Every structure is written in structure tokens, then in C-alpha cells.
């Protein structure tokens, strides 16, 4: 379909009282046959800043607010993708491109966490290298599988992915409390004096599986990786967080490179979300001190399950 036909249909929609942007959104949800139409739509959405509206409508208002809140949530509790990814979809971006754009927009905030744990990373260099390699391999595989997933297939997977992510987030609290109880029990029984080195190959494979999920979708994967490391006998929370940060940052980093090279990132929306998320993360310090963590976590869980239910209802 040529661009002139798209414009004619948009004018016809206006005469019938419909917004031409809703036509583009319906196009984004329709199964594209291989060939010029999908390429033309992606070119319009991704390469031209003229795709941005000349005024701020409610889609842009929701996108900006959701990006700001995503930055706040990622800084104080995690789970910002429950807001930022649906906000990307609301901007009429194709589902796979929305996921790729969301990954790129949130990655700089993850990158800064490497500096926060640099001392713990230096103490565990023998484990950092295999964990980092597992992150690169798993993230690469997940990103490549995402790029080869049809748009409608991924759209049908979205509610299930959100449900899985929200469930991981909900169970992370009980798992963390269980981890603390096990650590205290081991110290009381003086089991810490007996070294139990982790089995590296099973740990490598388990980390690679989690990082595959990170490259494909990734929401809630940090808590899943904490659970995996605790099951392999790690007790020091700082050590666990350091290994988790290395794996997740490299898995998302290689996915960012693959998405950018494959031209799957909608840069106008990505840059806006990146800046607004950074502002939200910077301004979250006061909120973190005033609002109890259980309240924030409950809010994130509610948002995650609500978004999953909404997408199930839409389908």
C-alpha cells in the first residue's frame, strides 16, 4: 500500500468521525504480510520525527506520566516495565518494536548500577566472568528469538509475559524472607565455616536461561536471578546483587545493541522515555524515604496484574 493510500484512508476516517491515528494503530495490530506495507509503516514510525504529533494529546500525556513513574518504580522497588511497555504500545508502535524500544530506554538506568557494586564485583571476579558470559549468551539468544517472533504472536504473548512477570515480582518478597531465614539458620548452626562452592556449570546454565528471558522480555528477571543464586548456596546479599547486576546489565546491553543494529528501536519515543525515566529515578529519593517498601511493592504487583488482566480482556 502506498503512502498516498494511507493518507486517503486517514482522510476518509476523518470524514466518518474517526481519528487517522486510530487507523495506524489498527494497522499495527493487523497481521502484516511480508513486503512493502510493514516496511513502510516501520519507516514512518521509526525514521521520521514528523511521526510525532504537533500537540500533546492524551496518548502523549499517558506516555510521559508512565515513563516518569517507571523511572520512579525502577529506582525504589523495580517493575517499571509494567508501565513503560504498555505506554509504548499505546503510542501505536508495533509490539516487537515497543518491547525493543522499552529495553533500550530503561537500560542506561541499569548501567549505572554497575558503579554502585564495583567493589563487590572486584571481590568476585572468578564468578563474574562466567556470570557475565551467561548474560551475553542468554541475552543474545533471547533478543534474536524476539526479532524472529511475528508481531501478532508476540502481541498474544504479552498478557502471559506480564502475568509471569507480575507473579515473579509477587513471589520475590516471600523468597527474600526465606533467604534471610536460611542465612540466619546457617550462621546459628555454624555451617558457614564449611565451604560449599557453587556448582558452576548448573549455575551457568540456569543464569543463561534467565538471561534468555531478559533478552526476550525481561520484566521481573532480577528477582528471578536472585532466587536462582540463593538456591545455589549464595548467602551474602551484596555478592548476590553484584552477580545479578553483571548478568542482567550485560544481557540487556547485548539486546540493546542487537535491537539498535536491527533497526527495531523507535528512537523519538525511546529518547523521550529515557530522559523522563531518568528524571523520575532522580526524583524518587524523597518518595523512597516517605513511602514504606511494602506499599510500593504492593503497588507494583497491583499494576502488573492489572496490566495483564487488561491485555487478556482486550484479546
N, C-alpha and C positions, 0 to 999 in steps of 0.2 A: 504494500500500500504506500503510495507516495505521500509526501508531506502535505501536498495540496488537498488530498482526500481527507487527511486528518483534520485540516483546517475547516473544510466544508462540513465534516461531521460535527465539529465543535460548534460552527455557526448554526447548524440545524438543531443541535441540542439547546443552544440559547433560545431559538425561536420556540422550542417546546417547553421552555422554562427550566432547563437543566444547565448545570454548570459544566463547561467544557473540561474542567479538571476532573470531574467525576467520570467523564468518558475515558480519560487517560488512566484513571485508577482501575476502571473496568478492564481496560486493555492490559494492565499489569497483572490482573488476576486471571485473565483468559489464557488458555493454553496456546502459546505461540508456536506455530510451525517453524521448522528451521528455515532460515532465509532472511531476506531484507527486512520484514516488519520488526522482528525482535531487535535486529541490529540498529534500525532506525530509531526505535524507542529508546534504546540504551544510549545512543549518541545524543539524542535530545536531552535526556535526563542527566547524563554524566559529563558531557564535554562542554556544555554551554551554560554560562552563568545566566543567560537570558531565561533559563527554565525557572529562575526564582521569580516569585510574584512581585509586582511593583508596590504592593501594600501588604500589611501584616494581617492575614486572616486568622481564623481560629485554628487552622492547622499549624500555622507558624507559632501561634501563641502556645498551643499544647506542646509542640516540638521543643520550644525554648524552655518552658517550665519543666518538662520531663527530663531534658538534658541537665538542667541545673539540679533537680532533685536526684538524678542518677549520680552526679558528682558528689553530692552530699552523702548519699547512701553508701557509695563505694568507699568513702573516706572514714565513715563512722561505723558501718555494720556490714557492708558488702551487699550484693544483689541489685546493683544499679541497672543491670541489663534488663530486669523485669520492666523497667520504664523506658529505657532508651531504645531498645529494639522495637517494641510496638510503636513508639513515636516515629521511628524511621519508616515503618510500614505505612503509617498514616500520611506520610509525605508522598505517597504514590510511587515509592521505589519498589522495584521488583524484589521478591522475598530474598533470593540469594544475595543480591547486591545490598539489601538492607542489613543482612547479617554481617557481610564483609565490611560495610561502612561502619557499623556499630563496633566491630572488633578494632578497627583502626582508630576510631575516635577515642576509645577507652584505654588503648594501650599505653600512651605516654604516662598516665597516672600509675600504671603498674610498673613501668620502667623506673620511676623514682624510688620504689620500694627496695630496689637492689642496693641503693646507697644506704638505706636505713639498716640493712642487715649485713653490711660489708664485713664487719668484724666476725660475726658468726659464720659467714661464708668462708673466710680465710681459715677458720679453725677446722673446717670440714671439707677441705679441698679434695680429699680422696673419695668422698661421696658426691661432691658437687659435680665432678666431671661425668660420671655415669648418669646422674640425675639430669644434668643438662643435655646429654646426648639423647636420653629418652624423651625429653621435651622436644628436641628438634625433630626426631624421627616421628613421634606421635603427632606433633602439630602439623608437620608436612603432610602426613597421610590424611589427617582429618580435613585439612584445607583442600587438598586435591579431590577428595571424595565430595566435599561440598560443591566445588566448581563443576563437577560432573553430575550433580543431582538436578533433575528437571525442576523448573520453577514451581509447578503445581504440586509435585511430590513433596518438595520442601515446605510449601505452604500448608499441606495437610499434616506434615510432621511438627509444625510449630506448636500447636497446643500440647502435644505429647512432650516435646522438649521443654516447654515451660512448666508442665506438670512435674516432670522428672527433676528439673532444677529447683522448683519450689519445695519438693519433697526432700531433696538433699539438704537444702537450707534449713528445713524444719527439723530434720534429724541431727543436724550438726550440733545443736545445743545439748541434747542428751548424750551424744557421743563424746563431746568435750568434757562433760561432767564425769562420764565413765572413765575417760582417760585420766582425769585428775585423781579419781579414787584408786585406779590401778597403780598410778605412780606413787601415791602415798602408801599404799599397801606394800609395795615392793621395798620402799625405804624403811618402813617399820619392820619388815622381815629380814632386812639387811641383804636383800638379793642384789642390790646394786653393786656390791663388791665382786660379784661373779660376772665377768664379761660375757655378753651374748651378742657377738657381732651379727648384724643382719645378713640374711642370705641375699647376696647381691643380684643374682640372676632373676629370681622371682620378683624381687623389688623393682628391678629394671623393667621387667615385662608389665608389672602392674602399673607402674608410673607411665609407661608408654601407652597403655590402654586409656588411662585418664587423660593424657595429653592428646590422644586422638579425639576424644570428646571435646577438649578445649579448642582444637583446630576446627572442629565442625560447628560447634555452637558455644559451649564453654561456660554458661551461667551456672554458678554454684560449684564449679570444679575445684576451687581452692579448698573447700571444706571436705570434698571427697578425697583429695590428696592428703589432707591432714589425717583422715581416718585410715587411709592405706598405710601411711608411715607409722602411725601408732600401733597398728596391727602387726607391723614388722619389728616391734620392740623399741622404737624410739620413745624416750621419756622426756628429754629436755625440750620444752616448748619453743625456745629460741632456735634450737637446732632444727626442729621440725619446720618452723616458719622460714628459716633460711633456705632449706632444701626445697620447700614448696615455692618460694619466690623465684628461685633459679629455674625450676621446671616450668612453671606457669608463664613466666616472662619470656623464656625462650620459645615455648610452644606458641604463644600468641605473637611473638616477634616474627617467627618464620612464616606464620599465617598472614601477618600484615604484609610482608614482602611479596608473598605469592599473590595475595589479592590485588596489591598495587600493580604488580607486573602484568597480571591478567586483566587489568582494566575493569575490575569489578567494584571499585570504590567510587561512590558519588561524592566527589570532593567538595562541592559547595556545602552540602549538608554535613559532611564529615568535619570540615573546618569549623563550622558554626558549633556543632556539638562538642568538639574538642575544647574550644575556648570556654563555652558555657559550663561544661563539666569541670574544667579547671577552676573556674570561679566558684562553683558550688563546693568543690572539695576544699578550696582555701577558706571559704566562709563557714565551714562545718565545725570548726573547733569549738565555738561557743555552744552550738547545738549539742555536741558530744558531751559537754560538761553539764548541760542542764537537763537533758532527757536521758533517763535510765536506759542501759543497753537492752534489757528485756523488752522494753516498749518499742525500741527501734527494730529489734529483731522480729517482734510480732507484726509490726507494720510491714516489714519487707515480706514476710511469709504471706500476709493477707494480700498484698499487692500481687505476688507471684501466682497464688491460686486464683485470684480474681481475673488476672490476665489470661490464665489458662482456660478458665471457665468461659470467658468472653469469646476466645477463639474457637472453643468447642461449639458454642452456641452459634457463631457465625457460619460454621461449616454444616 
